[in-house]
Amino acid sequence: MFATPAWTDYFNLSFKPIAMYQLSEISTRAPKDLEKDDVKEATAKLLDELDELQNLLYAEAKHSILVVLQAPDAGGKDGAIRKVFGRINPQGVRVQSFKKPTEEELAHDFLWRIHQHAPQRGMIQVFNRSHYEDVLITRVHGLIDDATAHRRFKTINHFEQMLREENNTQILKFYLHISPEEQRERLEERMHIPRKMWKYNDADFKEAERWDDYRKAYEDIFEHCNKIPWTIVPSDQNWYKEHLIAAKLHETLTGLKMEYPLLPTHRL
């Protein structure tokens, strides 16, 4: 019924468990022999099928999908959400962005603000940033020590396992892998291109100076929070990023072997 995603060999390379690698060993760009137009055509077919797969997920209401998007500043999370999930029925997809915690959120445990947005059965929930910010930016800025970070790693693993076992939640964790050169170019575009100026934040340039610290923190996350594996998505080229995310979501949904519920008179 549904097509097999293209370029399976490239997917297998991109989707190996990240604990085997350091980010410096993974390209941020598409393989040179891929044609952009061919990839975009394949992506369009996947997106058409994702709309039907989401409808099936919603109707069957036995599973849920949690998509976690993490990336450096200007990594392309907003674009991925718009291009990959924008054509899916909005009644079946929810997006939650996690920014700096409020005073109320800080007065609770670090997962309190996260858990209330976990997806119900039949839904796709997208996290634009996530619970991983509490072992990322907090660590880079010295707000928590290493011992606290490692306790949180264990809590995160238990949390994700609980969602999977108690609510049939399939968790897809994507790191959008860009180069520092690409990040600099995208940040500078926000100073000159009118439609992107609303994203400009001078603090992003200061955070970019901590590139090595963030990379080290991410690699520690990949090492300790990979019971549900990460997908590292080369993201310097948006068309390739969108294709890989769409393909992984397509692969996950088709793997659930879902069926539309039948009326009692049609059941065997």
C-alpha positions as CSV (number, residue, x, y, z in Angstrom):
1,M,0.0,0.0,0.0
2,F,2.8,2.4,0.9
3,A,6.0,2.9,-0.9
4,T,9.4,2.0,0.5
5,P,11.5,5.1,1.2
6,A,14.3,5.7,-1.4
7,W,18.0,5.5,-0.8
8,T,17.8,2.9,1.9
9,D,21.6,2.5,2.1
10,Y,22.0,6.2,2.9
11,F,19.3,5.9,5.6
12,N,21.1,2.9,7.2
13,L,24.3,5.0,7.3
14,S,22.5,8.0,8.9
15,F,20.5,5.9,11.4
16,K,23.3,3.9,13.0
17,P,23.4,4.2,16.8
18,I,25.2,7.5,17.5
19,A,27.1,6.0,20.4
20,M,29.4,4.6,17.7
21,Y,30.4,8.0,16.5
22,Q,31.4,11.5,17.4
23,L,29.6,14.4,15.6
24,S,32.9,15.5,13.9
25,E,32.9,12.1,12.1
26,I,29.5,12.6,10.5
27,S,28.9,14.8,7.5
28,T,26.5,17.7,7.7
29,R,25.7,17.4,4.0
30,A,23.9,15.0,1.6
31,P,25.9,12.4,-0.3
32,K,27.3,14.1,-3.4
33,D,25.7,11.6,-5.9
34,L,22.2,12.5,-4.8
35,E,20.2,14.8,-7.1
36,K,18.2,17.5,-5.3
37,D,15.2,17.3,-7.6
38,D,15.0,13.5,-7.3
39,V,15.1,13.7,-3.5
40,K,12.5,16.4,-3.4
41,E,10.2,14.4,-5.7
42,A,10.6,11.4,-3.4
43,T,9.9,13.5,-0.4
44,A,6.6,14.8,-1.9
45,K,5.5,11.2,-2.4
46,L,6.3,10.4,1.2
47,L,4.4,13.4,2.5
48,D,1.3,12.4,0.5
49,E,1.5,9.0,2.2
50,L,2.2,10.4,5.6
51,D,-1.1,12.2,5.5
52,E,-3.0,8.9,5.0
53,L,-0.8,7.2,7.6
54,Q,-1.6,9.9,10.2
55,N,-5.3,9.4,9.5
56,L,-4.9,5.7,10.1
57,L,-3.0,6.4,13.3
58,Y,-5.8,8.7,14.5
59,A,-8.6,6.3,13.6
60,E,-7.0,3.2,15.1
61,A,-6.0,5.1,18.3
62,K,-3.7,2.4,19.6
63,H,-0.3,4.2,19.2
64,S,1.1,7.6,19.5
65,I,4.2,9.3,18.0
66,L,6.5,11.7,19.8
67,V,9.0,13.5,17.6
68,V,11.9,15.2,19.4
69,L,13.8,17.9,17.4
70,Q,17.0,19.1,18.8
71,A,19.6,21.3,17.0
72,P,22.0,24.2,17.4
73,D,20.5,27.6,17.0
74,A,19.4,28.1,13.3
75,G,19.5,24.3,12.9
76,G,16.3,24.2,10.9
77,K,13.7,22.9,13.4
78,D,11.0,25.3,12.4
79,G,11.5,24.6,8.7
80,A,11.4,20.9,9.3
81,I,8.1,21.2,11.2
82,R,6.6,23.3,8.5
83,K,7.7,21.2,5.5
84,V,7.3,17.7,7.0
85,F,4.3,18.1,9.2
86,G,2.5,21.0,7.5
87,R,0.7,18.8,5.0
88,I,-0.7,16.5,7.7
89,N,-4.2,17.0,9.0
90,P,-3.7,19.6,11.8
91,Q,-6.3,17.8,14.0
92,G,-3.8,14.9,14.3
93,V,-0.6,16.8,14.9
94,R,0.5,19.0,17.8
95,V,3.6,21.1,18.2
96,Q,5.1,22.2,21.5
97,S,8.0,24.6,21.7
98,F,10.0,24.6,24.9
99,K,11.7,27.9,25.8
100,K,13.2,29.3,28.9
101,P,11.3,27.8,31.9
102,T,8.9,30.0,33.8
103,E,9.1,30.5,37.5
104,E,6.2,28.0,38.0
105,E,8.0,25.4,35.9
106,L,11.2,25.9,37.8
107,A,9.4,25.3,41.0
108,H,8.6,21.7,39.8
109,D,10.8,18.8,38.7
110,F,12.4,19.3,35.3
111,L,10.0,16.9,33.5
112,W,6.8,18.5,34.9
113,R,6.4,20.9,32.0
114,I,7.3,18.1,29.5
115,H,5.0,15.3,30.6
116,Q,1.8,17.3,30.3
117,H,2.5,17.5,26.5
118,A,3.2,13.8,25.9
119,P,1.0,12.6,23.0
120,Q,-2.3,10.8,23.6
121,R,-3.0,7.7,21.5
122,G,-3.7,8.5,17.9
123,M,-1.7,11.7,17.9
124,I,1.6,12.9,16.6
125,Q,3.3,15.3,19.0
126,V,6.3,17.3,17.9
127,F,8.7,18.8,20.5
128,N,10.6,21.8,19.2
129,R,13.4,21.5,21.7
130,S,12.6,19.2,24.6
131,H,13.5,17.7,27.9
132,Y,17.0,17.5,26.6
133,E,17.4,21.2,27.1
134,D,17.6,20.5,30.8
135,V,20.8,18.5,30.3
136,L,22.1,20.7,27.6
137,I,22.0,24.5,28.0
138,T,21.8,24.1,31.8
139,R,25.1,22.2,31.6
140,V,26.8,24.5,29.1
141,H,26.0,27.5,31.3
142,G,26.9,25.8,34.6
143,L,23.4,25.8,36.0
144,I,23.8,22.1,36.9
145,D,26.8,20.0,37.7
146,D,27.9,16.7,36.1
147,A,26.3,14.6,38.9
148,T,23.0,16.3,38.4
149,A,23.2,15.9,34.6
150,H,23.9,12.1,35.0
151,R,20.9,11.7,37.4
152,R,18.8,13.5,34.8
153,F,20.0,11.1,32.1
154,K,18.7,8.2,34.1
155,T,15.4,10.0,34.7
156,I,15.0,10.8,31.0
157,N,15.6,7.2,30.0
158,H,13.0,6.0,32.5
159,F,10.5,8.6,31.3
160,E,10.9,7.7,27.6
161,Q,10.7,4.0,28.4
162,M,7.5,4.6,30.4
163,L,5.9,6.4,27.5
164,R,6.8,3.6,25.2
165,E,5.6,0.8,27.5
166,E,2.5,2.5,29.1
167,N,1.1,4.4,26.1
168,N,2.5,2.7,23.0
169,T,4.4,5.8,22.2
170,Q,6.9,5.6,19.4
171,I,9.7,8.1,20.1
172,L,11.7,9.5,17.2
173,K,14.7,11.6,18.4
174,F,16.3,13.8,15.7
175,Y,19.5,15.8,16.0
176,L,19.7,18.3,13.1
177,H,23.4,18.3,12.4
178,I,24.7,21.5,10.8
179,S,28.2,22.9,10.5
180,P,29.4,26.0,12.3
181,E,29.8,27.7,8.9
182,E,26.2,27.0,8.0
183,Q,25.0,28.2,11.4
184,R,26.9,31.5,10.9
185,E,25.4,32.0,7.5
186,R,21.9,31.4,8.7
187,L,22.3,33.7,11.7
188,E,23.6,36.5,9.5
189,E,20.7,36.0,7.1
190,R,18.4,37.1,10.0
191,M,20.1,40.5,9.9
192,H,19.5,41.1,6.2
193,I,16.5,39.2,4.9
194,P,13.2,40.8,6.0
195,R,11.2,37.6,6.2
196,K,13.8,36.2,8.6
197,M,14.5,39.3,10.8
198,W,11.8,38.3,13.3
199,K,14.1,35.4,14.4
200,Y,17.1,37.7,15.0
201,N,18.5,37.5,18.5
202,D,21.9,38.9,19.4
203,A,22.3,36.3,22.1
204,D,22.4,33.6,19.4
205,F,25.8,34.8,18.2
206,K,27.1,34.6,21.8
207,E,25.8,31.1,22.1
208,A,27.5,30.2,18.8
209,E,30.8,30.9,20.5
210,R,30.1,28.0,22.8
211,W,30.0,25.6,19.8
212,D,32.5,23.1,21.2
213,D,30.8,23.1,24.6
214,Y,27.4,22.3,23.1
215,R,28.9,19.6,20.8
216,K,30.5,18.0,23.9
217,A,27.2,18.2,25.8
218,Y,25.3,16.7,22.9
219,E,27.7,13.8,22.5
220,D,27.3,13.0,26.2
221,I,23.5,13.0,25.7
222,F,23.9,10.6,22.8
223,E,26.1,8.3,24.9
224,H,23.9,8.1,27.9
225,C,20.4,8.6,26.5
226,N,20.4,6.1,23.6
227,K,18.1,3.3,24.8
228,I,15.7,4.9,22.3
229,P,18.3,5.7,19.6
230,W,18.9,9.1,18.1
231,T,18.9,9.8,14.4
232,I,21.6,12.3,13.3
233,V,20.2,14.2,10.3
234,P,22.7,16.0,8.0
235,S,21.0,19.4,7.8
236,D,23.1,21.9,5.9
237,Q,20.8,21.3,3.0
238,N,17.1,21.6,3.9
239,W,15.8,19.3,1.2
240,Y,17.9,16.4,2.5
241,K,17.0,17.1,6.1
242,E,13.3,17.1,5.2
243,H,13.6,13.9,3.3
244,L,15.3,11.9,6.1
245,I,12.8,13.0,8.7
246,A,9.9,12.2,6.5
247,A,11.4,8.8,5.6
248,K,12.0,7.9,9.2
249,L,8.5,8.9,10.2
250,H,7.1,7.0,7.3
251,E,9.1,3.9,8.2
252,T,7.9,4.1,11.8
253,L,4.2,4.4,10.9
254,T,4.2,1.7,8.3
255,G,6.0,-0.6,10.8
256,L,3.0,-0.3,13.2
257,K,0.9,-2.5,10.8
258,M,-2.2,-0.4,11.6
259,E,-5.7,-1.1,10.4
260,Y,-8.9,0.9,10.3
261,P,-11.5,-0.2,12.8
262,L,-14.4,-2.0,11.3
263,L,-18.1,-2.0,12.2
264,P,-19.1,-5.0,14.4
265,T,-20.9,-6.6,11.5
266,H,-17.7,-6.5,9.4
267,R,-15.5,-8.2,12.0
268,L,-14.6,-11.8,11.7
